[in-house]
Amino acid sequence: MAADIRLLDERVAAVRDDVIGWRRHLHQHPELSFQEFRTSEFVRQTLAAFGPFEISSPTPTSVVARLTGAATSGGGQVLALRADMDALPVQEENQFEFASRQPGVMHACGHDGHTAMLLGAARVLCELRHLWAGEVRFIFQHAEELFPGGAEELVRAGVMDGVDFVLGAHLWAPLECGYIGLAAGPLMAAPDVFSITVVGQGGHAGYPHQTVDSIAIAAQIITNLQHVVSRQANPLQPLVVSVTKVAAGTADNIIPGSAEIVGTVRSFDPSLRDQVPVWMERIVKGITEAHGGSFRFDYRRGYRPVVNEPELTERLRAIWAQAFGADRVVEVEPSMGGEDFSAYQQKAPGTFFYVGARNEAKGIAHPHHHPRFTVDEDALAVGVKAFVSAALELLAPRG
Ligand code: NI
């Protein structure tokens, strides 16, 4: 490794307490997607105190900071590092002194930690500017949790222009603190959503023959939608079709005129992703017509799947095996969750990785989005070191 690991550990240890302090401050003052005004202001002010960052705000609540390396024999490459900053509409149930002061809003996914880790990496990389060449672009992204997401907006604003590689991290509750989770290729699915309205003809429940029963039709649709995964898609391709909301009716003696079915589809393969709504609509159409009803079918595509570029991912695996020890870098399986980090991966080779945040001995084991979710704060230094070691290697001076 070009940079001395002892120096790296020393610098990361020196920012450790500040990173924890920033995380706690952000945790106390969470803001929802697209409303990260105070958060982004905090990021701007904290960065400005570190050194010569070129700071901009491509959207009202995002921050992009560019820093140039001071090594002379550089290849002039650009590495983007991304953190998301938004919180969730969850009422926190933790009793920390730094628990959320915002009723009904909580950093229940760990994005407070992501922001703090990236600030820590920015400070260390600024201090070690003489060891790297080119540019590090720190992207503090708004609105990961709420479709259409902040990433797409930032890409459209040009934040990925000229970028050679992009990295993003998620503090990860399923993974033990001290470990980094990595996977080449597909990591997170494309999360699409659908809404089906079955239109029948309402009437008296005692006279069903005078109605078109939207509930009975909806029940058939829900059952038949299971065939998309079990009978129509290739069983070797991951796919989820989940109905998550059914709404109809008002009373025990009325057949309602319409019923609503809402849910999500998760997939990786682009052609399968295109095919699923076609299959679904065919089922909905066939069943409603068979029973004399009609329908509205609304299908909305969400984020693209997160697919890690294999070559970059293998380079990172080698870098982190040196920085942390090979046994600390573990292979993770793809999951059917979604992430708008995928938007950056359309523009440059990118890797999204997990920073283990679980510690059962400390009682830190609740899943993401839970009212008692938290992270082992020891994980924050791991994240800082992962970002910094990757930057020092990917942007190492040549010759
Ligand atoms: Ni998250």
Residues whose N, C-alpha, C, O or C-beta is under 5 A from the ligand:
A	BS01	NI	C109
